[in-house]
Amino acid sequence: MTLWLLAWPIFIEQFLQFLLGAADTLMVSRISDDAVAVVGFSNQLFFALQTLFMTIASGAGILIAQKLGSKKREEARVLGIMAVSVSAAIGLLLSVILYWKPVEIAQLLNMPENLLPLAEVYISIVGGGMILSALMAALGTAIRNTGNTKGPMYTAIGMNVIHIVLNYAFIYGAFGFPQWGLTGVAISTLVSRLLASIFLYWLFIQSFDQRIKLRDFKIFDRKLFKEILHIGWPLGVNSSCWVFTQLIIFTFIAMLGSKELATRTYMNTLESFCFLLGFSIALAVQIQIAHLFGAGRTKEAYQGAYRALLIGLGLVTVNAFLVFVMGKRILGLFTSDQEIITIAGSLLLLNLLLQPGKMLNMALGNALNAVGDTKFPMWTAIFSMWLIATLLSYYLGVEWGYGLVGIYVCMIADEYVRGLLALWRWRERKYLKRAEAEQQAGVLPTNGAVAFE
């Protein structure tokens, strides 16, 4: 498969997820700007907790692609089974905690007092369904890394349609439903995720040569699970650094006020549009490089990262420019608060600088992950995210009074530092050279018929 054949279904899936988020934000804004702030804040919490099961899902996904590339199909199947069962167990534990302690968690994260009643509703319902997020992540990652990027795309289409219809029904009291406000949005999220999980499970059980049966989820191969952890734990630390620093940054923004919190939520929606295509390219190239690497085609893997980077940079730059030109007009669809629009308007120019840095980071970071070089991005994340993106943003944004602009400047600096370090590491070809040496010694295959082109 070419990069484009892998990338376009991922893009459609991600674009529909973007529409889901945008529709959520637009519809929730009809309730109140406070409701928007709660949804944005809560989602950062959920993203942070998702790293606990994404560590397993992501590590298994890379290994599935590598195993299929080297024709070890049964091992790939077992990896998929373990990823789903372990992720589901972690998701269930998180569901229990979030359902029973929503207010305490919100208070711990410095959520403004006036938002706590709304937070209790949203966190308990959506967070109580965290097991569904875990299943969707593990199932979707496994399916995608077999090369089937269309299945998750079709799932996203169905989930978005259902979620938007239910949102409309529960917020506006359409189709005979009562007006449930933010509670309705939370229930809509839960129902759409449940149906998506069921469909992904149906796709998953037939994604490998031998159909997966319910009793197969008892399988646990310690050797393969160690391989998952070997690749997965640095990915987990890396992801944890990002989501937890973002969560902490949200607490800094909460210190600035509820309007700043709502502004950041609206800007998240606009930024998502900017890097959708670039993110899809980055995910696709990770799958492609992992297959090529598993098949011993290291030169093609090396060049593939640069090709994806160049394509992605062009796409995100064009998108960021469109958002810069039309941003204030789009924001007017979400809120009539001129203070929020003014604050967001000052961030649109900075977004032009932010997006190319994100693309550099995503493309080459995913390329390193695909060949198993997951520790280097982890260490750069620990250094850059915590010192530059978080600590420095506190001083610039809160202590020195530059507000959201100061925080954005630190986010930009963090992306470029990590991206340039990833570029330097990829140019070293450390893991590729090691694979070539093993190939010459007869340890790895010299070609692979099932590898992606």
C-alpha positions, 0 to 999 in steps of 0.5 A: 500500500502507498502512503496515500492509501493508508492516509486517506481513510485515517484522515476521513476518520480524524476529520469526522472526529474533528467534526464531532468535537466541533459539533460538540463545542458548537452545540454545548456553546448553546447551553453556556460558555461555562459548559464549553469550559467544563467539556474542554477541561474534562476532555483534557483529564480524559486524554491524560488518563487514556495514556494508561491504556494507550501505552499498551495499545500503541506498543502492540500496534507497532509490533503488529505491523512489524510482525506482519511485515516479517510474516509472523502472523500468529504473533501479530494476532496474539499481540492484538488479543492481549492489547484489547484485554489489558486495555479493557481492564485498565479502562474499567478501573478508570471508569469506577474511579471517575464515576465515584469521585468526579468533584474531588478530581475536578477540585484537585485540578483547580477547576473554578468553583462555579463550574463544579456542578457541571463538572460533576455531571459530565465527568461522572457520565463520560468518565464512567464510560472510560472502558469504552474509550479503552476498547475503541483505542485498542481495537482501532489501533490493532485494526489500523496496523494490519493495514485496514485503515478503512474500517475505523473510518467507517466506524467514525462516520457512524459514531459521528452521525449518531452522536450529532443526532443525539446531541441535537435531540438531548440539547434542544429537546427534539424528536420528543426527548426532554432538554437534558443540557450537558447531561444529554451531551454526556449520554450522547457521547456514551451511547455513540462510543458503545455502538462504535466499540461493538462495530470495531470488535466485529472488525477486530475478530476477523482482522487476522488469518485465524478468526478471534473467538471469545475464549481467545481473550484468555491468551497471555504470552509473557514473552510477547507482552514484554515486547509490548512493554519494551516498546510501549512504556516509553510511548506511554511516558511520552504520551503521559508527558504531553497530556499531563502537561496539557492538563497542567497548562489547562489549570494555569489557564483556569487561574486566568479565568473561565473566559480564558478556559473557554477560549482555549477550548475554542482554539483547540477546535480550530487547531484540530482542523489545521493538523488533521491531514498532517496527523493522518500522514504521520499515523500512516507513515508510522504503519508504513515504516513499521511494515518496511522495517519488519520486512528488512527494507530499511532504505525505503523506510528511511526515505519514507519519513522525509517524503511524509514530512514534506507532504505534511508540512505543506498541508498544515501550513495551508490549513493554518493560513486558512484558519488565520484568515477566517478564524474570527469569523468561525469563532463567531459561530461558537460564541458572541462574547467579544472578549473571548473572540478578542483573546482567541484572535491574538492566538491565530497568528501564533498558530501559523508558527505552531503547526509546522513545528507540530508536523515536524515533531509528529512525522519524525517522532512517529518514524522513530517509534515505528522502528522501535526507537521509542526511548529517545522521543521519551527523553526529549519529551520529559525535558522539553514538555516539562521545562519549556511547555509547562514550567516556562509557560507558568512564568510567562503566562501567569507570573509575568502576566502574558496570559494565553499569548505567553503560554502559546509561545512556550508551546511553540518552542516546545514543538520545535525543540522536540521536532529538531531533536527527532530530525537529528536522531532520524538522520543518525539512522541508529536503529536502521543501521542495527537492522541492516547489520542483523540482516547481513548476519542473517537474523532479519529478512532481506525482503518482505512480500507483505510489506507496504510499498 
